[in-house]
Amino acid sequence: MTRRVSDRFRAMVVEGLATKPAQQARAEAVPLGFARFIGGVFMVCGMIAIPVAIAMMVKG
């Protein structure tokens, strides 16, 4: 599932850049592993930020 979602997201970004050929070529050249790494970093940050935000709201 992760690979499918990653491929779908990458396709969406590439299609969104269709009007800018130079940027589209750069986006297509990005390795899939790099995109997954960036997604993983955002996931970990979210997993940390959400519980911290909830704890801060509970403390008041």
Residue pairs with C-beta under 8 A, 6 or more apart in sequence:
2 36
6 32
6 35
6 36
6 39
7 32
9 35
9 39
10 32
10 35
13 27
14 24
14 27
14 28
17 23
17 24
17 27
18 24
